[in-house]
Amino acid sequence: MMFETTQEVLDRVPFSSPTMYRLIQQGQFPRPIKIGRRSYWRPEEVNAALQAFADARK
């Protein structure tokens, strides 16, 4: 299974790091998987969140 780093996720999303973490706290963006001190995301979860944002704008 492939994971994305924080920077890889931030390169794909249309918002800043503080906004991403605020959305995580609000339950509107997937929580990262912590491995050691680093955070990783499952690409399919990020894709689903981005699709949900797009659908909400319609």
C-alpha positions in Angstrom: 0.0 0.0 0.0 1.3 3.4 -1.0 1.1 6.4 1.3 1.4 10.1 0.6 3.6 12.4 2.7 2.3 15.7 4.0 4.0 17.6 1.2 2.5 15.4 -1.4 -1.0 15.9 0.0 -0.4 19.7 0.2 0.7 19.7 -3.5 -2.7 18.2 -4.4 -5.1 20.1 -2.2 -6.3 23.7 -2.9 -5.6 24.9 0.6 -2.8 25.5 3.1 -1.4 23.3 5.8 -3.1 25.2 8.6 -6.4 24.8 6.8 -5.8 21.2 6.1 -5.2 20.5 9.8 -8.3 22.6 10.8 -10.4 20.5 8.4 -8.9 17.3 10.1 -10.0 18.6 13.5 -13.5 19.4 12.2 -13.7 15.8 10.7 -13.9 17.1 7.1 -10.5 15.7 6.0 -9.0 12.3 6.7 -6.7 11.9 9.6 -3.1 11.0 8.8 -1.5 7.7 9.8 1.4 8.5 12.1 4.6 6.4 11.6 7.2 7.6 14.0 7.0 11.4 13.9 5.8 11.6 10.3 2.3 11.8 9.0 1.1 9.8 5.9 -2.2 9.7 4.1 -3.9 7.0 2.1 -4.4 8.5 -1.4 -7.8 7.0 -1.8 -9.0 8.8 1.4 -7.6 12.1 0.1 -9.3 11.5 -3.3 -12.6 10.9 -1.6 -12.3 14.0 0.5 -11.5 16.1 -2.6 -14.4 14.6 -4.4 -16.7 15.4 -1.5 -15.6 19.0 -1.5 -16.2 19.2 -5.3 -19.7 17.6 -4.9 -20.6 20.1 -2.1 -19.8 22.9 -4.5 -22.3 21.7 -7.1 
